[in-house]
Amino acid sequence: MTRIAAFLALFLLSACAAVTPVPPQGPEPSALTQAEIKRRADIAARQFIDVVSTVEPVAEAECRKRRPQGPCDFQIVIDDRYGQPPNAFHTVAKDGKPLLAFNLALILAVRNADELAFIMGHEAAHHIAGHIERARENASLGGRVLGGAAEMAGGDDEAIRAGLELGAALGRRSFTKTFELEADALGTVIAFHSGYDPVRGAEFFSRIPDPGNRFLGTHPPNSARIETVRRVAAAL
């Protein structure tokens, strides 16, 4: 299980001076006193620690079940740069361990622990499902197809290189919507088994811009994501 105590103090200090948590209702941030800002930042920080402590072991267990060879020891980090929109993502650290990153704006933007737990489960699910590896494979295949087509058509080195780059880009984007829905489904399972309400957690989608159903878009419509969560949660 990842250790989180080391950055608790850092986050408490950073959150107090960083993004003002805006409640669903209440006074404008400019009207808040420093004491109130600190109080809300403290609440957000402790909620984050509680959710990490609860969700990470469940995500790790689910990972070891689906990826017996690992790696499954999730590292949780906070991006404390100021002025960024709410964001969370997963990647792989230099030592090969899965890394889940959350910025201060997102930690302060969620309205409850269910939303944060669902988001954390969703990001862990990307790793468990091997989406980075699958995206690389898709990019490689797309590059080979279009690069090969350009070569067969008699294109010069520049045309072949353009084909490789375009094919790789198309390959990477071809299944991103599918990956997001897969992560939503597995994230629902992780949040549920961590003791949180994933349907309530998915209400986060109702407050973010809807990407719609654009061709080669990177994310599916918010309605499809909410429906996926509800369907999986109902089965659970």
C-alpha positions as CSV (number, residue, x, y, z in Angstrom):
1,M,0.0,0.0,0.0
2,T,1.3,3.5,-0.8
3,R,2.4,5.7,2.0
4,I,0.5,9.0,2.2
5,A,1.6,10.4,5.6
6,A,4.7,12.0,4.1
7,F,2.8,14.5,2.0
8,L,-0.2,15.1,4.3
9,A,1.6,18.1,6.0
10,L,2.8,19.4,2.6
11,F,-0.8,19.3,1.2
12,L,-2.2,21.0,4.3
13,L,0.2,23.8,3.9
14,S,-0.2,24.1,0.1
15,A,-4.0,23.9,0.2
16,C,-4.3,26.7,2.7
17,A,-2.5,29.1,0.4
18,A,-3.6,27.7,-3.0
19,V,-7.0,27.4,-4.7
20,T,-10.0,28.6,-2.7
21,P,-12.5,25.8,-2.4
22,V,-15.8,27.0,-3.8
23,P,-18.8,25.4,-2.2
24,P,-22.0,24.6,-4.2
25,Q,-23.7,27.5,-2.4
26,G,-22.5,30.2,-0.2
27,P,-20.5,33.4,-0.4
28,E,-18.1,34.3,-3.1
29,P,-14.4,33.3,-2.5
30,S,-13.5,37.0,-2.1
31,A,-15.9,37.2,0.8
32,L,-14.4,34.3,2.7
33,T,-12.1,35.0,5.6
34,Q,-8.7,33.5,5.8
35,A,-9.9,31.3,8.7
36,E,-12.7,30.0,6.6
37,I,-10.5,29.3,3.6
38,K,-8.1,27.4,5.9
39,R,-10.9,25.5,7.5
40,R,-12.3,24.3,4.1
41,A,-8.8,23.5,2.9
42,D,-8.2,21.4,6.0
43,I,-11.4,19.5,5.4
44,A,-10.5,18.9,1.8
45,A,-7.1,17.7,2.7
46,R,-8.3,15.3,5.4
47,Q,-11.0,14.0,3.0
48,F,-8.3,13.3,0.4
49,I,-6.2,11.4,2.9
50,D,-9.2,9.3,4.1
51,V,-10.2,8.4,0.5
52,V,-6.7,7.5,-0.5
53,S,-6.3,5.3,2.6
54,T,-9.5,3.5,1.8
55,V,-9.5,3.2,-2.0
56,E,-5.8,2.4,-2.7
57,P,-5.8,-1.0,-1.0
58,V,-9.0,-2.0,-2.9
59,A,-7.5,-0.8,-6.2
60,E,-4.3,-2.6,-5.4
61,A,-6.2,-5.9,-4.7
62,E,-8.2,-5.5,-7.8
63,C,-5.1,-4.9,-9.8
64,R,-3.3,-8.0,-8.4
65,K,-6.4,-10.1,-9.3
66,R,-6.5,-8.9,-12.9
67,R,-2.7,-8.3,-13.4
68,P,-1.0,-11.0,-11.4
69,Q,2.4,-9.9,-12.7
70,G,1.8,-6.3,-11.6
71,P,2.9,-3.7,-11.0
72,C,0.1,-2.8,-8.6
73,D,1.5,-0.7,-5.8
74,F,-0.1,2.6,-6.6
75,Q,1.8,5.8,-5.8
76,I,-0.4,8.8,-5.1
77,V,1.0,12.3,-5.7
78,I,-0.3,15.8,-5.6
79,D,0.4,18.4,-8.2
80,D,0.5,21.6,-6.2
81,R,1.0,24.1,-9.0
82,Y,-1.4,27.0,-8.8
83,G,-3.9,28.2,-11.4
84,Q,-4.7,24.9,-13.1
85,P,-8.2,23.6,-13.9
86,P,-9.3,20.5,-11.9
87,N,-7.5,17.4,-13.2
88,A,-6.4,13.9,-12.3
89,F,-4.5,11.4,-14.4
90,H,-2.6,8.1,-14.3
91,T,0.8,7.3,-15.6
92,V,3.8,5.1,-14.9
93,A,6.8,6.3,-12.8
94,K,10.4,5.8,-13.8
95,D,10.6,2.7,-11.5
96,G,7.6,1.2,-13.4
97,K,5.1,1.7,-10.5
98,P,1.6,3.1,-11.4
99,L,1.2,6.7,-10.4
100,L,-2.0,8.5,-9.8
101,A,-1.8,12.3,-9.7
102,F,-4.4,14.8,-8.5
103,N,-4.0,18.5,-8.5
104,L,-5.2,20.9,-5.8
105,A,-8.0,22.3,-7.9
106,L,-9.6,18.9,-8.3
107,I,-9.2,18.0,-4.6
108,L,-10.9,21.2,-3.7
109,A,-13.6,21.0,-6.4
110,V,-15.2,17.6,-5.4
111,R,-18.3,18.0,-3.3
112,N,-18.0,14.9,-1.3
113,A,-15.9,11.8,-0.7
114,D,-17.9,9.7,-3.1
115,E,-16.9,11.9,-6.0
116,L,-13.2,11.7,-5.0
117,A,-13.3,8.0,-4.5
118,F,-14.9,7.4,-7.9
119,I,-12.4,9.6,-9.6
120,M,-9.6,7.7,-7.9
121,G,-11.1,4.4,-8.8
122,H,-11.4,5.5,-12.4
123,E,-7.8,6.6,-12.6
124,A,-6.6,3.3,-11.0
125,A,-8.8,1.4,-13.5
126,H,-6.9,2.9,-16.4
127,H,-3.8,1.2,-15.1
128,I,-5.5,-2.1,-14.2
129,A,-7.0,-2.3,-17.7
130,G,-3.6,-1.6,-19.3
131,H,-4.8,1.4,-21.2
132,I,-1.3,3.0,-21.6
133,E,0.0,-0.2,-23.1
134,R,-3.0,-0.7,-25.3
135,A,-2.8,2.9,-26.6
136,R,0.9,2.4,-27.5
137,E,-0.1,-0.8,-29.4
138,N,-2.8,1.1,-31.3
139,A,-0.5,3.9,-32.1
140,S,2.1,1.5,-33.4
141,L,-0.4,-0.4,-35.5
142,G,-1.9,2.8,-36.9
143,G,1.6,4.1,-37.8
144,R,2.5,0.9,-39.6
145,V,-0.8,0.9,-41.6
146,L,-0.7,4.5,-42.9
147,G,3.1,4.6,-43.2
148,G,3.0,1.3,-45.2
149,A,0.1,2.7,-47.3
150,A,2.2,5.8,-48.1
151,E,5.2,3.7,-49.1
152,M,3.1,1.4,-51.3
153,A,1.7,4.5,-53.0
154,G,5.2,5.5,-53.9
155,G,5.5,8.3,-51.4
156,D,8.9,9.8,-50.6
157,D,10.4,9.8,-47.1
158,E,8.5,12.9,-46.1
159,A,5.2,11.3,-47.1
160,I,6.0,8.1,-45.3
161,R,7.0,9.9,-42.2
162,A,3.7,11.9,-42.3
163,G,1.8,8.7,-42.7
164,L,3.5,7.2,-39.7
165,E,2.7,10.2,-37.6
166,L,-0.9,10.5,-38.7
167,G,-1.5,6.8,-38.3
168,A,0.0,6.8,-34.8
169,A,-2.2,9.8,-33.8
170,L,-5.3,8.1,-35.2
171,G,-4.4,4.8,-33.5
172,R,-3.9,6.5,-30.1
173,R,-7.3,8.2,-30.3
174,S,-9.3,5.4,-31.9
175,F,-10.3,3.7,-28.6
176,T,-9.9,6.5,-26.0
177,K,-13.7,6.7,-25.6
178,T,-13.8,2.9,-25.0
179,F,-11.0,3.2,-22.5
180,E,-12.8,5.9,-20.6
181,L,-16.0,3.8,-20.3
182,E,-14.0,0.8,-19.3
183,A,-12.4,2.9,-16.6
184,D,-15.7,4.2,-15.5
185,A,-17.1,0.7,-15.1
186,L,-14.1,-0.7,-13.2
187,G,-13.8,2.5,-11.2
188,T,-17.4,2.0,-10.1
189,V,-16.5,-1.5,-8.8
190,I,-13.5,-0.1,-6.9
191,A,-15.4,2.8,-5.3
192,F,-18.3,0.4,-4.4
193,H,-16.0,-2.1,-2.7
194,S,-14.2,0.7,-0.9
195,G,-17.5,1.6,0.8
196,Y,-18.4,4.6,-1.3
197,D,-21.5,5.4,-3.6
198,P,-20.2,5.5,-7.2
199,V,-23.5,6.8,-8.5
200,R,-23.3,9.7,-6.2
201,G,-19.7,10.0,-7.2
202,A,-20.5,10.1,-10.9
203,E,-22.5,13.3,-10.3
204,F,-19.2,15.0,-10.9
205,F,-19.9,14.5,-14.6
206,S,-22.9,16.8,-14.3
207,R,-20.7,19.7,-13.5
208,I,-18.0,19.4,-16.2
209,P,-18.3,20.4,-19.8
210,D,-19.9,17.7,-22.0
211,P,-17.6,16.7,-24.8
212,G,-20.6,15.3,-26.8
213,N,-20.0,12.4,-29.2
214,R,-17.4,14.0,-31.5
215,F,-15.6,11.8,-34.1
216,L,-12.2,10.9,-32.7
217,G,-13.0,12.7,-29.5
218,T,-11.0,11.6,-26.5
219,H,-14.0,11.3,-24.1
220,P,-17.5,9.9,-24.4
221,P,-20.6,12.0,-23.7
222,N,-21.2,12.6,-20.0
223,S,-24.6,10.9,-20.2
224,A,-23.0,7.7,-21.5
225,R,-20.5,7.8,-18.6
226,I,-23.3,8.3,-16.0
227,E,-25.3,5.5,-17.5
228,T,-22.3,3.2,-17.4
229,V,-21.8,3.9,-13.7
230,R,-25.5,3.4,-12.9
231,R,-25.6,0.1,-14.9
232,V,-22.6,-1.4,-13.2
233,A,-23.6,-0.2,-9.7
234,A,-27.1,-1.7,-10.2
235,A,-25.5,-5.1,-11.0
236,L,-23.3,-4.8,-7.8
